[in-house]
Amino acid sequence: MNKETQRLIDTVIAGIQEKKGRDIVVADLTETDSSICEAFVICTGGSPQQVQAVAQSIGETALEQLNARPLAVDGMRGAMWVAMDYGQLIVHVMLPDTRTFYDIEHLWADASLTAIPDVDALPASPYKPF
């Protein structure tokens, strides 16, 4: 995966974590035969409102940090599954039942999957205030 795509992935993850999106998975599709992009980032929002908030946060963070805008965004009205197409990267923000039903991270058996820890699952900072 190229550096530009990796920077976009890191920025998208920051946007997801800003609104407490969960169960983040990065699917590296660069080694697959029939991929439509270099990678997917998939995450879960607990409600339609959170799905919308996560998608908005991703868009704002990518614009602020990288001046990147999605080519297309679909699903904001119903907010069961929002897809954001950045060309080399497609982001999927889904409700739990929708994500379980479609199981898109396993559509490409040869994709490399990387799970990103949830923000509240990260270890506490070693910094101790005075």
LUMLUMMI-769875 format. One record per atom (N, C-alpha, C, CB): x, y, z; residue in three letters. Coordinates in pm, whole numbers, plus 50000, padded with zeros to 5 digits. Each point is the difference from the previous one (the first is absolute). Glycine has a CB too. Example, Ala and Ser with C-alpha at 12.3 -4.5 7.8 and 13.67 -1.06 7.14 Angstrom:
! residues 2
513194943150780ala;499115011950000ala;500905012050000ala;498114988350125ala;501545022249803ser;500825011950006ser;499235010950073ser;501184993749785ser;
//
This chain:
! residues 130
500854988350000met;499155011750000met;500895012450000met;498154987650122met;501475022549801asn;500865011849993asn;499825009150121asn;499894998649750asn;501055010750268lys;500015008850118lys;498775009050006lys;502484999749994lys;497085005049890glu;498835008849995glu;498754992650051glu;501015012549805glu;498824975350152thr;498854992050046thr;500124997250149thr;499784989649773thr;501415007350275gln;500194997350143gln;499705012550083gln;501734982549944gln;498695029150008arg;499685012650072arg;498495002150005arg;502195010149928arg;497124987149962leu;498555001449998leu;499354990150097leu;500105007849760leu;500384979950242ile;499464990050094ile;500195004850144ile;500524981549836ile;500675023350198asp;500275004850136asp;499075011650036asp;502394992849978asp;497375016049927thr;499135011550023thr;498554995550017thr;501565014549867thr;498004976150052val;498634994650012val;499824993450136val;499894996349749val;501094996150295ile;499934993450131ile;499885010550110ile;501364980649914ile;499405030350077ala;499895010750099ala;498595005850002ala;502445005349969ala;496964996649915gly;498645005149992gly;498994990450061gly;500635012449795gly;499584974750184ile;499124989950058ile;500125000250152ile;500214985749793ile;501035014350255gln;500234999550145gln;499525012650070gln;501954985249958gln;498045026049971glu;499505012650057glu;498554998650046glu;501575012849852glu;497644979550076lys;498584998150034lys;499734986050055lys;499405016349821lys;501654977150227lys;499884987050068lys;499444989049911lys;499705012450211lys;500614988149658gly;499664988849914gly;500754987750050gly;499605015349801gly;499834972950180arg;500574987950060arg;500324989549894arg;498715004650208arg;502024985349835asp;500294988249917asp;500595003949864asp;498124987950115asp;502895020649887ile;500635004849877ile;500864988949940ile;499985023950087ile;499824973749784val;500814990349926val;500485006849871val;498704980250096val;502605018249877val;500565004649873val;500244987649915val;501095020650106val;498304979249776ala;500194988949906ala;500925004949888ala;497704989950055ala;503505004649940asp;500975003449895asp;499674991449878asp;501825006450171asp;497755000149724leu;499564993049879leu;501045000449889leu;497675005550061leu;503534999449968thr;501005001649894thr;500464986949939thr;500735020550116thr;499174968649958glu;500464987049948glu;498854991549944glu;501865000950166glu;496945004749829thr;498864992549950thr;499885001749849thr;498825002850221thr;500554987449715asp;499895000249854asp;498975009849948asp;500704976450003asp;498205025250067ser;498895007849945ser;499575011350092ser;499254979649880ser;501705028050170ser;499645010750092ser;499645012849925ser;501504989950173ser;497615017749885ile;499555012549941ile;500775011950057ile;497744990049964ile;503065007450141cys;500795010450064cys;501164993350074cys;497975015450023cys;502874992550041glu;501144994450073glu;499604994450136glu;501465016249881glu;497534990050182ala;499644995850135ala;498575003950034ala;502395002150068ala;497074990650028phe;498745003550067phe;500355003350144phe;498594985049847phe;500715024650211val;499985001750144val;498544998050039val;502025016250007val;497754974650086ile;498654996350041ile;499895002450149ile;499784982749814ile;499105023250229cys;499785001850144cys;498514999350030cys;502085014150018cys;497614985650110thr;498634998850047thr;499625012150084thr;500194975049996thr;498595029949980gly;499395010150086gly;498814993850069gly;500775018949849gly;498984984950274gly;498974993650080gly;498575003949967gly;501674998950173gly;498145012149755ser;498675004949965ser;500105007649868ser;499305001450244ser;499575001149689pro;500075008049877pro;500645013750023pro;497964988049918pro;501755018150196gln;500595013150031gln;501524999050013gln;497875006650117gln;502614982649946gln;501454998550013gln;500644996949865gln;499694992150236gln;499644999949682val;500524997249865val;500175013249925val;498874977249997val;500135031650008gln;500095013049934gln;501135008450059gln;497544999149954gln;502555001250179ala;501045008050067ala;501404995049964ala;498415004650188ala;501774982349807val;501314994449963val;500335003749856val;499674980950161val;499385017649749ala;500245003449859ala;500335014949986ala;498444981649927ala;500855026950142gln;500295014449994gln;501395003050056gln;497555005050022gln;502814988350087ser;501325001950060ser;501114995749904ser;498994996650227ser;500814992249704ile;500974995349902ile;500195010649892ile;499364975950045ile;499535029149901gly;500075010149894gly;500695012750045gly;497924990649907gly;501755014150214glu;500615012250052glu;501494998050028glu;497795006550099glu;502574982249960thr;501404997450034thr;500854998749874thr;499274988550211thr;500245004349688ala;500744998549875ala;500175013449929ala;499134976549979ala;499845031750026leu;500085013149936leu;501005009050073leu;497614997749922leu;502305002750211glu;500885008650079glu;501464995749991glu;498095004450154glu;502174982649858gln;501384995350009gln;500664997749864gln;499384989650215gln;499845006249686leu;500594996349870leu;499415007449881leu;500424977950097leu;498605030749930asn;499275006749892asn;499404989749904asn;501525020050020asn;498024968750036ala;499424989149921ala;498485000050016ala;502124986350026ala;497225012749862arg;498534999149997arg;499624986849935arg;499745025449989arg;499194968350063pro;499564987749933pro;499435003149862pro;499514989650224pro;500695000949685leu;499425001349866leu;498494998250006leu;502134991549898leu;497415000350197ala;498584997350018ala;499764995450143ala;499734994049755ala;499085009250295val;499554995350131val;498584995149980val;501505016150131val;498214971949918asp;498664994449985asp;499544994350133asp;500424994949756asp;498295006750275gly;499414993850117gly;499775009050119gly;501074980049922gly;499205032850067met;499865008950116met;498545001450046met;502025012449921met;497034986549989arg;498605001850039arg;499534989150094arg;499575011249782arg;500584976450181gly;499564989150086gly;501004996650108gly;498724991249810gly;502545011350161ala;501134998150092ala;500084985950057ala;499815024050056ala;499824966149863met;500244986050039met;501394995849952met;497524994849989met;502895010949897trp;501304997149938trp;500375012249918trp;499584974649993trp;501445032550051val;500515011449924val;501294995649933val;498945016950159val;501144985149710ala;501204996949924ala;500585013249949ala;499124977049931ala;502215024550090met;500715012149958met;501124995749907met;499435012450217met;500524992349658asp;500964995949899asp;501065010849983asp;498234986449882asp;503005010350158tyr;501135009049983tyr;500904995749884tyr;499925005050246tyr;499564986849664gly;500784995349886gly;500824987850037gly;500105023349910gly;501054978950150gln;500874988950039gln;499534993350129gln;501895011649888gln;497164994550182leu;499514995050128leu;498485001650005leu;502195005850113leu;497134983749931ile;498565001150024ile;499774997350148ile;499424992649762ile;499845016350301val;499704999150143val;498564995750016val;501705018050057val;498084972450032his;498664994950029his;499725002050148his;500144983049813his;498795024450219val;499565002050138val;498634993550009val;501335022050031val;498544967950055met;498804991649997met;499424997850139met;500904988849799met;497785008950204leu;499364995250122leu;500414985550023leu;498035015949968leu;501964979450156pro;500464986350029pro;499284989249919pro;500555007950227pro;498134992549765asp;499254989749928asp;500325000349850asp;498185001550172asp;501965010349772thr;500325001349859thr;501404994549972thr;498525020249984thr;502414982950104arg;501374995149982arg;500074984850010arg;500865021550094arg;498434972950002thr;499974985550016thr;499394993349877thr;499835002750249thr;499075002849702phe;499304994149886phe;500875000049874phe;497835007650099phe;502805003749869tyr;500775001049875tyr;501434994750013tyr;498625019649942tyr;501964981050175asp;501334994350027asp;501015003549891asp;498894981450123asp;501165031449840ile;500815004049884ile;501504998250018ile;498235016049949ile;502254983950176glu;501444998250015glu;500484986149961glu;499925016750182glu;499154974049802his;500374986449961his;499634996549856his;499734993650238his;499865016349683leu;499684997449859leu;501244996649919leu;498075015550021leu;503064990050017trp;501254997149933trp;500834991250092trp;499945022049869trp;500104965250103ala;500684990450087ala;501505002750008ala;498264983049943ala;502315022949952asp;501445002450000asp;500385014050049asp;500164983949814asp;498885023750238ala;500315013350054ala;500664998550137ala;498065010149874ala;502874998750152ser;500645000550131ser;499175009050091ser;502304996349898ser;497234998450215leu;499155007550092leu;500795004250124leu;497994987449917leu;501845025150122thr;500655005250120thr;498935006050089thr;502175004549877thr;497694990450245ala;499045005450097ala;500675011450076ala;498834977550022ala;500465033449994ile;500485011750074ile;499285000150135ile;500495013349785ile;500234987750326pro;499334999950131pro;499035011750015pro;502004988850097pro;496895008549972asp;499065010750032asp;500685010050093asp;498014984349972asp;501595028350020val;500625010450082val;499954996550147val;499375017049828val;499494978350220asp;499884996950142asp;500714987150039asp;497845012150000asp;502704980649900ala;500744987850029ala;501515002550000ala;498154986749898ala;502265025550067leu;501425003249998leu;500535000750143leu;499725012649782leu;501534983750240pro;500565000750135pro;500075014550047pro;501334979149958pro;498565022750171ala;500075013350059ala;501395005849980ala;498254993950170ala;501805019349821ser;501275006949984ser;500864998050125ser;498915017049847ser;502404981150134pro;500884998550117pro;500235013250072pro;501124980949886pro;498415030150054tyr;500185013250063tyr;499225000950130tyr;500345010449775tyr;500324993850328lys;499355001950130lys;500075014950037lys;500614976150075lys;498235030249945pro;500035014350036pro;500585001850141pro;497985004449851pro;502545007650174phe;500585002950131phe;498945000650107phe;501835012449889phe;
//
